[in-house]
Amino acid sequence: MTCSRVFDSGDECDNGALFQGCSAGLTLLYRWGIKESVRQVIKMNIVGVRVELPTNQPIVLLQEEEGERFLPIWIGAFEATAIAFAVQGVETARPMTHDLFKNVLEDLSVRVEQVVINDLVDGTFYAEITMFTNGDKHLISARPSDAIALAVRMEVPIYAEEGVLDEASIVMETADEDEIERFRDFLDHVEPQDFL
């Protein structure tokens, strides 16, 4: 389980103390009585992107890195293509929207640190992108599909908050390894027209 918190390692607190790691930071937060500022996030890996039948609705499937829970997120066709192309390393003749966004961020020396699927409200997932520029931290709200498409391109980790996993994750039995393999196979052979 990965720990994420409001204060990062090395951040200065109001009393001048520095967080020097997750356990030390948690100790200080609990001592100050602000434990609600701590949020538990789990690192996720992309299993694949596919079209769910019979609805023809694309989904991206994430799996917790050290566990059995899967998080299916229904996404748009364009975003499905963007994620699949990035995972496959497909280069287009001209930059797609997420490629353009990556190029702009890199040209402006903005460092993207991570993506967190941080909320689920009325069936809609929300995400947050953590960025740093000139030493300043910025939390940018985003659709999970856009955040994931950017994360894959910038090779940054994807996390999901424990509460989101508790509410929306599924556990696949070992017998469903074939289904997971079909996701991976689909990812290897996906074409843009598969999402139309």
Secondary structure, DSSP 8 states (H G I E B T S, - for coil): -EEEESS-TT-B-TTS-B--SHHHHHHHHHHTT-GGGEEEEEEEEEEEEEEETTTTEEEEEEEETTSSEEEEEE--HHHHHHHHHHHHT---SS--HHHHHHHHHHHTT-EEEEEEEEEEETTEEEEEEEEEETTEEEEEEE-HHHHHHHHHHHT--EEEEHHHHHHH-EE--GGGHHHHHHHHHHHHH--GGGG-
